[in-house]
Amino acid sequence: MLDFNTCKIDREYLVDSMRKLIEIPSPVSYYEEITPAVEKMAGELGYSLSCDRKRTLYLTVEGEESSKTVMVGAHLDTLGLIVRRIDSDGSLRVRPLGGIPFTSIEGETVTVHTRQGKKYTGLLVCQSHSTHVFEDARTLERNEETVLIRLDEKIGSREDVLALGIDNGDIVSIEPRFRYLPNGYVKSRFIDDKAGVAAVLAAVKYMRDYGIKPRYRTIFAFSFYEEINHGGAYLPKEVEEFVAVDIGLIGPDYNGNERSVSICAKDNFSPYDRGLTTRLVRTAKKLGLSYAVDVYYKYGTDANAAVRAGNNVYAAAFGMGCYCTHGMERTHITGIEETVKLILGYVTESL
C-alpha cells in the first residue's frame, strides 16, 4: 500500500520539471527541442527512451508480473501556429495548430522556427492593431484572416522575410509565461499537458526513489499530436490498457477544481471504459485523494484517439483540474500531486 505521508512526492522535482518542459517550445509536430530534453530527464532517472514513427517517446518499466502490458500517456505537443502566407509587406499570416483562441494570444511574443534551425521573434497582433488608428480595433473578430505576426526585424517586403529563411509551413511557438506562486498556484500557457508529463516523470522518480515496481509491465508514452486528435492513434500491439493523463476541466457542469484530480467518465466522443474508470475511482477513494468524476464537452485525449483508431484497448483518462484551458491556464500544485498519486495507485495496484 502506498504511503504518501512517509514516502513523499518530490515537489521540487515536480515543479522544476514542469517549468523546464513548459519553457521548451513544442507546438504540434515540433519535436526537435523537447525530445532531447525528455531523453535527458529520463536518463537522469536511469531510463532510456524508444521512439516510433509518430515521434512518440516510450519509457518502459518492467513490472512485478509480465502477464500484461499497460500504458500511461501524456502529450508533449502544445497549441501553436503554422505560417500559411507571407504578405507583400512582410507580415506573416498563420493558421492554428490545435484549438487556440486568438483572443487569448493577441499582443503576445511569438517565435518562428525555420527548417534551417533559425529562430525569429515577433508580435502577434490584429491587423486593426490600435484604437488610435482603426475604428474597428475593438470590434473586429480575431481569426486567422485578421490576425498576423510582425517580425522583430527590419522588414518591408515578402522578399525580406524569405531572405531570413522563413517560409510557409514554419512552426510558430508562443511565449508561455510560466509562474509558480509561493501559495502553490501555477499560471502558464501549456499546463496542458506539460504538467501531465511532469506528473508522469514524478511518478517514475517516486518508484525509483522508494524501490517500487509497477504491478504489470508499464509503458509511459509521450506523444506529439494530441492537440490535433491523433496522438494516440498508434499503440504498441501488446498494450491492453491505456490511461491518458491530461488536464481536467473546470466549469458550471463539472465537480473538478484546481486542487483535485479529475477522472473523465466521458468526453466528446464516447464514455471511457466503465470497468477501468471504476477501478480508478476506487483507487482514488482507497488512497484518500481529492478527486472528481466528470463528463466533458468539446474535449478529447490520446486514449480517445486510440479507441477511435481501432486499437483493442481499455481506455481511461484523468488529470489535474485546470482553469481557463487553452488560454493562460491555471492550476495548483496539490492538483498535480493528486494526479501523481493516482498514476502511482493505478500502476502499482491495478487488479
C-alpha positions as a Python dict, from the first residue, in 0.01 Angstrom:
ca = {
    (1, 'M'): (0, 0, 0),
    (2, 'L'): (135, 342, -93),
    (3, 'D'): (204, 573, 200),
    (4, 'F'): (234, 932, 85),
    (5, 'N'): (281, 1059, 440),
    (6, 'T'): (601, 861, 486),
    (7, 'C'): (719, 846, 126),
    (8, 'K'): (651, 1192, -11),
    (9, 'I'): (633, 1307, -371),
    (10, 'D'): (929, 1526, -461),
    (11, 'R'): (751, 1860, -508),
    (12, 'E'): (1070, 2044, -603),
    (13, 'Y'): (1138, 1794, -881),
    (14, 'L'): (777, 1815, -996),
    (15, 'V'): (779, 2196, -1022),
    (16, 'D'): (1125, 2214, -1179),
    (17, 'S'): (1033, 1950, -1437),
    (18, 'M'): (710, 2129, -1523),
    (19, 'R'): (888, 2462, -1560),
    (20, 'K'): (1159, 2311, -1780),
    (21, 'L'): (909, 2132, -2003),
    (22, 'I'): (681, 2435, -2039),
    (23, 'E'): (967, 2666, -2130),
    (24, 'I'): (1087, 2439, -2413),
    (25, 'P'): (872, 2505, -2723),
    (26, 'S'): (691, 2205, -2868),
    (27, 'P'): (388, 2308, -3075),
    (28, 'V'): (215, 2022, -3256),
    (29, 'S'): (473, 1831, -3469),
    (30, 'Y'): (773, 2037, -3346),
    (31, 'Y'): (977, 1780, -3157),
    (32, 'E'): (1335, 1892, -3224),
    (33, 'E'): (1392, 2075, -2893),
    (34, 'I'): (1176, 1884, -2647),
    (35, 'T'): (1280, 1530, -2745),
    (36, 'P'): (1645, 1558, -2635),
    (37, 'A'): (1532, 1734, -2316),
    (38, 'V'): (1296, 1450, -2223),
    (39, 'E'): (1562, 1194, -2316),
    (40, 'K'): (1799, 1368, -2073),
    (41, 'M'): (1534, 1379, -1798),
    (42, 'A'): (1462, 1008, -1845),
    (43, 'G'): (1835, 934, -1840),
    (44, 'E'): (1870, 1115, -1509),
    (45, 'L'): (1607, 873, -1372),
    (46, 'G'): (1801, 577, -1507),
    (47, 'Y'): (1594, 504, -1817),
    (48, 'S'): (1646, 524, -2191),
    (49, 'L'): (1364, 603, -2433),
    (50, 'S'): (1247, 441, -2754),
    (51, 'C'): (1058, 617, -3031),
    (52, 'D'): (807, 523, -3301),
    (53, 'R'): (744, 681, -3642),
    (54, 'K'): (493, 927, -3493),
    (55, 'R'): (782, 1056, -3277),
    (56, 'T'): (607, 926, -2964),
    (57, 'L'): (858, 859, -2687),
    (58, 'Y'): (831, 546, -2471),
    (59, 'L'): (974, 483, -2124),
    (60, 'T'): (922, 120, -2022),
    (61, 'V'): (931, -7, -1664),
    (62, 'E'): (914, -380, -1602),
    (63, 'G'): (653, -491, -1350),
    (64, 'E'): (605, -748, -1076),
    (65, 'E'): (409, -952, -1331),
    (66, 'S'): (458, -992, -1706),
    (67, 'S'): (110, -1121, -1781),
    (68, 'K'): (6, -795, -1949),
    (69, 'T'): (127, -451, -2053),
    (70, 'V'): (-43, -126, -1962),
    (71, 'M'): (29, 226, -2084),
    (72, 'V'): (13, 568, -1921),
    (73, 'G'): (38, 855, -2168),
    (74, 'A'): (81, 1232, -2150),
    (75, 'H'): (133, 1454, -2453),
    (76, 'L'): (431, 1677, -2520),
    (77, 'D'): (273, 1878, -2800),
    (78, 'T'): (116, 2213, -2723),
    (79, 'L'): (-101, 2461, -2906),
    (80, 'G'): (84, 2671, -3160),
    (81, 'L'): (65, 2820, -3508),
    (82, 'I'): (199, 2749, -3856),
    (83, 'V'): (292, 3004, -4121),
    (84, 'R'): (48, 2983, -4412),
    (85, 'R'): (126, 3300, -4606),
    (86, 'I'): (373, 3586, -4625),
    (87, 'D'): (208, 3915, -4725),
    (88, 'S'): (365, 4168, -4959),
    (89, 'D'): (455, 4394, -4663),
    (90, 'G'): (631, 4107, -4479),
    (91, 'S'): (351, 4026, -4235),
    (92, 'L'): (306, 3658, -4158),
    (93, 'R'): (-39, 3503, -4175),
    (94, 'V'): (-84, 3191, -3966),
    (95, 'R'): (-316, 2901, -3901),
    (96, 'P'): (-374, 2745, -3557),
    (97, 'L'): (-226, 2413, -3454),
    (98, 'G'): (-496, 2290, -3217),
    (99, 'G'): (-789, 2475, -3066),
    (100, 'I'): (-625, 2800, -2970),
    (101, 'P'): (-844, 3112, -2933),
    (102, 'F'): (-672, 3409, -3099),
    (103, 'T'): (-820, 3639, -2835),
    (104, 'S'): (-601, 3469, -2572),
    (105, 'I'): (-272, 3537, -2755),
    (106, 'E'): (-324, 3882, -2906),
    (107, 'G'): (-27, 4105, -2826),
    (108, 'E'): (191, 3808, -2730),
    (109, 'T'): (552, 3746, -2827),
    (110, 'V'): (590, 3450, -3063),
    (111, 'T'): (887, 3272, -3216),
    (112, 'V'): (913, 3143, -3572),
    (113, 'H'): (1115, 2822, -3606),
    (114, 'T'): (1258, 2770, -3955),
    (115, 'R'): (1356, 2441, -4112),
    (116, 'Q'): (1718, 2559, -4105),
    (117, 'G'): (1706, 2582, -3725),
    (118, 'K'): (1687, 2961, -3711),
    (119, 'K'): (1455, 3145, -3470),
    (120, 'Y'): (1295, 3487, -3511),
    (121, 'T'): (1068, 3655, -3259),
    (122, 'G'): (768, 3865, -3348),
    (123, 'L'): (450, 4025, -3219),
    (124, 'L'): (112, 3862, -3284),
    (125, 'V'): (-149, 4134, -3338),
    (126, 'C'): (-482, 4208, -3502),
    (127, 'Q'): (-449, 4386, -3836),
    (128, 'S'): (-658, 4664, -3677),
    (129, 'H'): (-397, 4686, -3408),
    (130, 'S'): (-459, 5022, -3240),
    (131, 'T'): (-763, 5216, -3120),
    (132, 'H'): (-572, 5532, -3214),
    (133, 'V'): (-571, 5424, -3579),
    (134, 'F'): (-858, 5187, -3655),
    (135, 'E'): (-1229, 5235, -3589),
    (136, 'D'): (-1282, 4859, -3559),
    (137, 'A'): (-983, 4787, -3333),
    (138, 'R'): (-1215, 4677, -3052),
    (139, 'T'): (-1484, 4507, -3258),
    (140, 'L'): (-1306, 4323, -3542),
    (141, 'E'): (-1331, 3948, -3491),
    (142, 'R'): (-994, 3788, -3416),
    (143, 'N'): (-941, 3493, -3651),
    (144, 'E'): (-684, 3365, -3897),
    (145, 'E'): (-798, 3622, -4156),
    (146, 'T'): (-749, 3922, -3925),
    (147, 'V'): (-453, 3824, -3707),
    (148, 'L'): (-91, 3848, -3821),
    (149, 'I'): (269, 3841, -3699),
    (150, 'R'): (506, 4135, -3734),
    (151, 'L'): (862, 4011, -3706),
    (152, 'D'): (1109, 4187, -3476),
    (153, 'E'): (1330, 4252, -3777),
    (154, 'K'): (1372, 4532, -4030),
    (155, 'I'): (1113, 4403, -4277),
    (156, 'G'): (948, 4585, -4565),
    (157, 'S'): (854, 4314, -4809),
    (158, 'R'): (783, 3946, -4862),
    (159, 'E'): (1130, 3912, -5014),
    (160, 'D'): (1288, 4042, -4691),
    (161, 'V'): (1115, 3763, -4497),
    (162, 'L'): (1215, 3493, -4745),
    (163, 'A'): (1576, 3616, -4722),
    (164, 'L'): (1570, 3530, -4350),
    (165, 'G'): (1488, 3170, -4437),
    (166, 'I'): (1125, 3192, -4324),
    (167, 'D'): (870, 3015, -4543),
    (168, 'N'): (522, 2867, -4544),
    (169, 'G'): (499, 2570, -4309),
    (170, 'D'): (733, 2707, -4045),
    (171, 'I'): (620, 2644, -3687),
    (172, 'V'): (536, 2929, -3451),
    (173, 'S'): (559, 2891, -3073),
    (174, 'I'): (401, 3123, -2818),
    (175, 'E'): (563, 3271, -2508),
    (176, 'P'): (442, 3050, -2216),
    (177, 'R'): (494, 3296, -1924),
    (178, 'F'): (532, 3030, -1657),
    (179, 'R'): (485, 3138, -1296),
    (180, 'Y'): (484, 2927, -980),
    (181, 'L'): (348, 3123, -686),
    (182, 'P'): (452, 3077, -321),
    (183, 'N'): (97, 2961, -235),
    (184, 'G'): (117, 2676, -487),
    (185, 'Y'): (-73, 2816, -783),
    (186, 'V'): (73, 2762, -1128),
    (187, 'K'): (-9, 3009, -1405),
    (188, 'S'): (117, 2942, -1755),
    (189, 'R'): (28, 2851, -2106),
    (190, 'F'): (67, 2482, -2186),
    (191, 'I'): (-9, 2338, -1846),
    (192, 'D'): (-198, 2124, -2096),
    (193, 'D'): (-18, 1890, -2096),
    (194, 'K'): (331, 1968, -1973),
    (195, 'A'): (201, 1938, -1615),
    (196, 'G'): (78, 1590, -1709),
    (197, 'V'): (420, 1495, -1845),
    (198, 'A'): (585, 1629, -1528),
    (199, 'A'): (339, 1426, -1319),
    (200, 'V'): (432, 1108, -1507),
    (201, 'L'): (805, 1172, -1462),
    (202, 'A'): (750, 1246, -1092),
    (203, 'A'): (568, 912, -1059),
    (204, 'V'): (859, 730, -1225),
    (205, 'K'): (1103, 909, -992),
    (206, 'Y'): (892, 813, -690),
    (207, 'M'): (905, 446, -785),
    (208, 'R'): (1280, 466, -837),
    (209, 'D'): (1344, 651, -511),
    (210, 'Y'): (1139, 410, -298),
    (211, 'G'): (1217, 85, -479),
    (212, 'I'): (861, 32, -602),
    (213, 'K'): (777, -164, -917),
    (214, 'P'): (450, -139, -1111),
    (215, 'R'): (215, -434, -1091),
    (216, 'Y'): (244, -503, -1463),
    (217, 'R'): (488, -409, -1735),
    (218, 'T'): (414, -39, -1783),
    (219, 'I'): (492, 185, -2079),
    (220, 'F'): (492, 560, -2018),
    (221, 'A'): (425, 734, -2351),
    (222, 'F'): (479, 1096, -2458),
    (223, 'S'): (312, 1191, -2785),
    (224, 'F'): (326, 1489, -3025),
    (225, 'Y'): (-14, 1505, -3195),
    (226, 'E'): (-276, 1504, -2918),
    (227, 'E'): (-388, 1862, -2982),
    (228, 'I'): (-499, 1767, -3333),
    (229, 'N'): (-660, 1440, -3224),
    (230, 'H'): (-430, 1164, -3346),
    (231, 'G'): (-155, 1143, -3085),
    (232, 'G'): (-274, 804, -2956),
    (233, 'A'): (-383, 665, -3293),
    (234, 'Y'): (-99, 412, -3287),
    (235, 'L'): (-24, 197, -2982),
    (236, 'P'): (223, -88, -2942),
    (237, 'K'): (24, -405, -3006),
    (238, 'E'): (95, -554, -2661),
    (239, 'V'): (-83, -271, -2474),
    (240, 'E'): (-409, -384, -2311),
    (241, 'E'): (-496, -70, -2112),
    (242, 'F'): (-427, 292, -2197),
    (243, 'V'): (-474, 567, -1939),
    (244, 'A'): (-427, 923, -2067),
    (245, 'V'): (-301, 1179, -1816),
    (246, 'D'): (-440, 1511, -1936),
    (247, 'I'): (-596, 1823, -1791),
    (248, 'G'): (-931, 1818, -1614),
    (249, 'L'): (-1188, 2086, -1695),
    (250, 'I'): (-1342, 2342, -1461),
    (251, 'G'): (-1685, 2489, -1530),
    (252, 'P'): (-2055, 2501, -1436),
    (253, 'D'): (-2119, 2134, -1526),
    (254, 'Y'): (-1812, 1996, -1351),
    (255, 'N'): (-1714, 1898, -998),
    (256, 'G'): (-1340, 1923, -1061),
    (257, 'N'): (-1121, 2201, -926),
    (258, 'E'): (-756, 2308, -934),
    (259, 'R'): (-665, 2121, -617),
    (260, 'S'): (-807, 1784, -722),
    (261, 'V'): (-753, 1514, -980),
    (262, 'S'): (-1040, 1483, -1228),
    (263, 'I'): (-1142, 1146, -1370),
    (264, 'C'): (-1311, 1170, -1710),
    (265, 'A'): (-1610, 938, -1746),
    (266, 'K'): (-1697, 1059, -2098),
    (267, 'D'): (-1559, 1308, -2347),
    (268, 'N'): (-1700, 1447, -2672),
    (269, 'F'): (-1668, 1111, -2843),
    (270, 'S'): (-1757, 830, -2606),
    (271, 'P'): (-1773, 707, -2249),
    (272, 'Y'): (-1439, 569, -2134),
    (273, 'D'): (-1421, 203, -2039),
    (274, 'R'): (-1653, 159, -1744),
    (275, 'G'): (-1450, -112, -1572),
    (276, 'L'): (-1117, 69, -1593),
    (277, 'T'): (-1272, 400, -1493),
    (278, 'T'): (-1439, 236, -1196),
    (279, 'R'): (-1104, 97, -1086),
    (280, 'L'): (-955, 447, -1100),
    (281, 'V'): (-1240, 582, -886),
    (282, 'R'): (-1193, 300, -634),
    (283, 'T'): (-817, 363, -625),
    (284, 'A'): (-872, 736, -566),
    (285, 'K'): (-1107, 653, -278),
    (286, 'K'): (-870, 394, -132),
    (287, 'L'): (-581, 640, -135),
    (288, 'G'): (-793, 918, 15),
    (289, 'L'): (-736, 1150, -280),
    (290, 'S'): (-924, 1469, -355),
    (291, 'Y'): (-1092, 1371, -682),
    (292, 'A'): (-1393, 1433, -902),
    (293, 'V'): (-1564, 1236, -1179),
    (294, 'D'): (-1690, 1447, -1469),
    (295, 'V'): (-1841, 1427, -1818),
    (296, 'Y'): (-1669, 1664, -2062),
    (297, 'Y'): (-1785, 1855, -2367),
    (298, 'K'): (-1552, 1961, -2653),
    (299, 'Y'): (-1270, 1753, -2507),
    (300, 'G'): (-1068, 1452, -2610),
    (301, 'T'): (-747, 1270, -2517),
    (302, 'D'): (-493, 1034, -2666),
    (303, 'A'): (-692, 749, -2511),
    (304, 'N'): (-993, 870, -2708),
    (305, 'A'): (-780, 877, -3025),
    (306, 'A'): (-655, 523, -2957),
    (307, 'V'): (-1008, 385, -2939),
    (308, 'R'): (-1124, 577, -3245),
    (309, 'A'): (-828, 443, -3443),
    (310, 'G'): (-937, 87, -3367),
    (311, 'N'): (-683, -15, -3104),
    (312, 'N'): (-803, -309, -2896),
    (313, 'V'): (-756, -145, -2553),
    (314, 'Y'): (-943, -47, -2242),
    (315, 'A'): (-921, 333, -2221),
    (316, 'A'): (-947, 586, -1939),
    (317, 'A'): (-836, 941, -1862),
    (318, 'F'): (-763, 1167, -1566),
    (319, 'G'): (-560, 1472, -1472),
    (320, 'M'): (-528, 1786, -1265),
    (321, 'G'): (-814, 2036, -1276),
    (322, 'C'): (-714, 2332, -1492),
    (323, 'Y'): (-881, 2672, -1516),
    (324, 'C'): (-900, 2866, -1845),
    (325, 'T'): (-786, 2577, -2066),
    (326, 'H'): (-623, 2664, -2399),
    (327, 'G'): (-564, 3018, -2273),
    (328, 'M'): (-342, 3147, -1994),
    (329, 'E'): (-408, 2841, -1780),
    (330, 'R'): (-402, 2798, -1404),
    (331, 'T'): (-384, 2502, -1170),
    (332, 'H'): (-247, 2425, -823),
    (333, 'I'): (44, 2208, -720),
    (334, 'T'): (-183, 1995, -499),
    (335, 'G'): (-396, 1902, -801),
    (336, 'I'): (-83, 1793, -986),
    (337, 'E'): (33, 1594, -683),
    (338, 'E'): (-305, 1423, -658),
    (339, 'T'): (-257, 1328, -1023),
    (340, 'V'): (87, 1180, -946),
    (341, 'K'): (-69, 978, -664),
    (342, 'L'): (-342, 839, -889),
    (343, 'I'): (-81, 743, -1151),
    (344, 'L'): (109, 556, -881),
    (345, 'G'): (-208, 400, -745),
    (346, 'Y'): (-305, 279, -1090),
    (347, 'V'): (29, 129, -1192),
    (348, 'T'): (106, -34, -856),
    (349, 'E'): (-239, -158, -751),
    (350, 'S'): (-410, -232, -1082),
    (351, 'L'): (-613, -551, -1045),
}
